[in-house]
Each structure stands twice: as structure tokens, then as C-alpha cells.
Amino acid sequence: MCIIIAKSEGVALPSLDTLKICNTNNDDGCGLAYHKKGGDKVHIKKDFLTVEDMWDYITENITVDDSAIIHFRLATSGLVDFGNRHPFPLSNEDEKLRSPELSTKIAVAHNGVFSRWNNEKGDLSDTQLFIKNVLSDKLIRDNLKGNLAIQTLLSDFIGGSKLAILDNTGHLSVWGHFHKDDGLYYSNTSYQTVRITYSNFDAWNEYKQMEIGYRGQEDNPSPVVGEICSSCYEDTSTTVIAIDNELWPLCTECEAQYKMTYPECACGDLTDNNDGVCFRCRELQYTDTDF
């Protein structure tokens, strides 16, 4: 469910090998925001065709003296294209939120799901809608630094999500639990090893539900309870569920979050909130007015 790498001034850049692991585990697009030391703008760019293209751009434009946010997306809502890659400008304008390259005063990247907006139909993702409807409000935007009340309310609102915010003075802040490694802050541990996915299974009607999840073709290993949670990468999984043609071992907290996002159908499978249709039986389970 995405990963953020936050780099402050004076910290070395992550290696290309690390970026490749992040990209493999979160393969819906990469992007970055950076502030040049002494500058007055944050630059956002996310129209890279490959992680190697992004690496070339980073080595040409970002030094150890600069601050930066690098993001790899694993999409949950909205379009999967350049415009919906992170980071985003702190703005309430759709055009700016969807721009693949621009300069701005504040950039934001997110790791997690804002379930309040994850069911919305349209081009924007839950993160873009959170920025548009909450974070860009003048009262919030102007008090992200130095206002303990706003910081406390925002921290409570985002819950288990993680945010990285970079402004045009080079100030970098992270919200939520991050892992510090060689001076860099990672929003989860999916930068360490490649996560095995289970996307090459047969059609849904060939899946067999088992006590711990689903098993597909015999030559594909089935994930088991006790693996690392494939969503937060931190806790041990207690169950395995199928989402978007992949089997995901999940911990208790992440399972509860996904079941909010994908309500269970009467047939026992999960329902896609984007169109209200069950993944397996394709029966419409609810209408827009139900949520």
C-alpha cells in the first residue's frame, strides 16, 4: 500500500537497488518532490517511465544538501496514471493535484488508505481528496508547523496512515510511524526485500476457499498465516484474503481496514467499492446511497 522515502538535508540518497525493491513491491508508479538548498520552491516530478529514469533524474538534480520525498504507489482508488502518482501539491485545485510536474510551496506524500474517500468514483484518489478537502484548508495548511492543537487533531485523523510533507524552506516532516535507516525515513519495510505476489492465478471460479484463504494453481505457492503482513509490512499475518486477483496475508488491523474498503459479498468473496460489484459473482451488492 505504497511506500514513502523521506530525505532531509545532509542525508545521502537511497541506492538504485533500494529504489528497485520499492518499485517492485509498489508498482503503480513512482514520483518525487525535492527542495534545493537555498531555494524557495518545492519541485514535483512524477512522469517517469521506469525507476531507472527516475534514478537518472535524481542523480542529475538532487544532491546530499537537498531535501526530498520519493514515493512508490500501490493504487487503491482513483486513476492509475502519471497525474495520480505522489507527491502532490498542497492545493484544492484538481488541475494542480493531477499535474505530473510543477513547482509549489508544499508537497505531500501519503502511505495508507483514507477510507472516507476510498469509495469515491472519479479521477482523484483518496489521498488527493484528503488534500483537497482537509489538508489544503487555510486553517490546516497555515498551522502544520508550530500549532500543537492542529498537529494533534491531524495526527488523530490520519490514524495508521503515514504522511511526509516538504515545504519551500526545506522543512521536512513525517507523520505516523516511520523506519529510520541510514538517516532516511521509510514509511514501511517494503524497501528491504521483494514481496512475493500472487497475481498469476486462474479465473475466480477456479479458486477454492480454504481455512486460511485461497489456493490457486498447484504450482503456485499459497501464502500462509504467520507471514509478514503484505499491507503494513510490520505485523504478522493472521489471515489471507484475495483482493484484485492477488492473495494477501494480512494482520488483524489491516484485514479490518480492507473489509471496510471491500465489503463481503453473500457468495463469500469481497466486493469492489469502486463499482459495487463482487469480484467473483459479479453481482451488484449495493448502490451509492448505501455509503
N, C-alpha and C positions, 0 to 999 in steps of 0.2 A: 504494500500500500504506500509506495513512494519512499524516497529517502532524500534527506537534506544533508548537504555538507556545508558547514559554516566556517569560513576562514577569516580571522581577524588580521589586522596589520602586524607584520613581523613574523607571521607563521608561514611555513613552506607549503606549497601547493600539494595536493594529493597526487599520487603517481597515476600514470596512464593505466596500469594494471588494476589499481583500485577503482578507477572510473569504469573500466570494462566490466568488473564484477557488479558494480552498481547498475550498470546499464543492462546486463543480462538478467538481473533479478527484478528490474523495474523498467520494462522495455517499451513504454508508451511515449517516450520522447524525453530528451534532456534539454536543459536550459541553464542560464546563469545570469546573475546580476553582480556588478562589481563597482567599486568606488576607487578612483585613482587618488593616491595620497596628494592632498593639497587641492583637489578638485572640488567642484560644487554641484556635481550631478552623479546620479546612480545610472549606470548603463545596463540595459537589459537586452539580451540576445538569446534567441531560442529556436532559430530556424535551421539547426544543424541536421544534416542528413545522416551522419554517423557520429559515434562517440569520438572517433579519431579526428573528424572535422572540428568538433568542439575542443579537443585537446590542442590542435594546431592553433586555434583562435586564442585559447588561454595562454599558451606559451608566448604568443606574439603580443598580447595585450595586458596581461596581468603579471605583476611581479610580487615578490615576497613582501614589499612595502604596502601593497594594496589590500583592501578587504573585499570579500566576495561571498556569494551564496551560489552553490551548484545544486541542481535538483534533477532527479530522475523520477519520472512519473509512472505510476501504475494506476490507470484510469478507473474511476468508479462512477462518474457521471459526466455529462456534457460531451462535446465533440472531442475526438482524439485526433488532434492536428497541431500545427505549429502554434496557433493562437491560444490554445488551452494548456500549453506547457507552462510550468512555473519557471521562474518567479513572475509575479505580477506587480504592476504599479499600484500604489495605494490610491485608487481612484474609484469614482462611482460611474464612470463613463464606459459603456460597453466597448466602444471602439478602442480605447486605450487598454482596457483589460484583455482585449483579443489581439493586440498588436504584437507581432513576433520580434520586433526590435524597436526600442525607443530609449530616450533618456528621461529621467524622472527625479523626484525628490526622495521618494521612499519606495523600496521594493520589498515584497513579501513572498515567502515560500511556505508551503504547508505540507505536513505529513499526517494523514488521518482522514477521517470522514466527518463532515458536518451533516448529520442525518436529517436535520431540519430542512436542508435544501437538496439532499441527495435524490429526492424523488421528483424534483422539478424537471419538466420537459423543456427542451430548448437547447441553445448552443452553449450556454455558460455552465461551468461545473459548479459543484457545491462550494469550492474554495472561492471562485470568482464571485458567487452570490454572497458569501460571507463578507468578502472585502467590500462589495458594492453596498450591501445593506447594513453592515455593522462597522467594520474597521475604518471605512472612509468617512464616517460621520465626524464632523468637525470636533465635537466634544471628545471623541475617542482618539482621533488622529493627532490632535494637538496635545494630548496628555499621555502618550505612550511612554514618554520619559519623564520621570520625576513626580508622577502623581500616583501615590500608593493605592488610593481608592480605585482608580481606573485600572491599574495593573492587577489588583486583586480580583475585581469583577471580571476582567477579561480572562485571567487565568482560570477562574471557576467556570466561565462559559465554554472555553475550548476543551475542558475535561482532559481526556487522554491524548488529544491531538498535540502536535508539535508545530511551532512557528519559528521562522527566522526572519528578522526584519533588519534591513540595512538602509541607513539614511544618507543624505548628501553631505554629511560631515565625516562619514566613515564609521559612524557608530553602528555597531552590530550587536543585536540582542537575540537571544534564543529563549523560547517559551516552551515549557514542558521538559520531559526527561531526555537528555542527550548523552551520548557516549563520547568522552574526550579521549582522543588518540593522537599522539604526536602534535598536540596543540590544536588539532582540528576537532570540530564538534559534529558528530553524526547522529541523526535522529533515530536510527536503529542500527542493528548489526548486519544488515544485508550488504555492507561493504566488505565483509570479511571472507565469505565463501559463496560460491554459486549455489542458489537454492534449486533443488530438483522440482520441476513442474510436471504435471500430468495432463498435458493438453492433446495428446495424440491417441485418445481413446475413440472407440466406435460411437455410433449414434446413441442417444439417450436410452432408447428402448433395449439396448444390449447391456446396459448397466444392471448390476444386481446389488440391491441394497443389503448391506451386511451390518453386523452389530456396531462396527466402528466406522462405517462409511460405505464407500462403493469400491468395487474391484472391476477393472476393465479387462482388456485382453490379457491372456495368461503370461505373455512375455513382457508385460509392463508391471513393475513393482507397485504394490499398493502402499500408500503411506499408512503408518500405524500410530496409534496413540502412544505418547511418550516422546515423539519428535519435538523439535523446537517449533513453536507456533509460526506459521508461514505468513502471518499478518504483522505481528509486533516484533517477531524475532527474539523475544525476550523470555517468555514463559514456556513451560512445557505444555504440549497439546493434550487435551482431554477428549477430543472427538475429531472426526474427519468429515467434512461436508463437501459437496460438489457445487461449484459456482462457475458459470461461464465455461463449461466444458473442462474444468480443471478440478482436481481433488486437492483440498486444502486442509492440512492438520491445523486445528485452531485451539487456543486456550479458552477457558471459560468466558473471560471478558470479551474476547474478540468474537466468539461464537454468538454471544448475546447481541453484539453490535451488528453482525451480519444478518441475524434473524430479524432485526428491526428494518434493515435495508431490503432484505429479500424474504418477505413473509412466506410461511409454509403453505403449500397448496394441499388440497384434500388428497391428492394422489401420493403425498409424502415427499414431493420434491420442493424446490424453492422457487419463488415467484420473482420475476424481474420487475422492480418498481418502475422502470423506465416506460414500459408499455403495459404493465398489469397482466402479463401473460406468463403462465407457468412454463419453465424451461422444458419440462418433459412432455406433459399432455397438451400444452399449448392452449389450455382453456383460460378464458379471461376470468380472473379471480375477484376483481374489484373495479370500481370506477374512480375517477378523480375525486369525487366528493367524499370518498371513504377516508381520505387523509387530509 
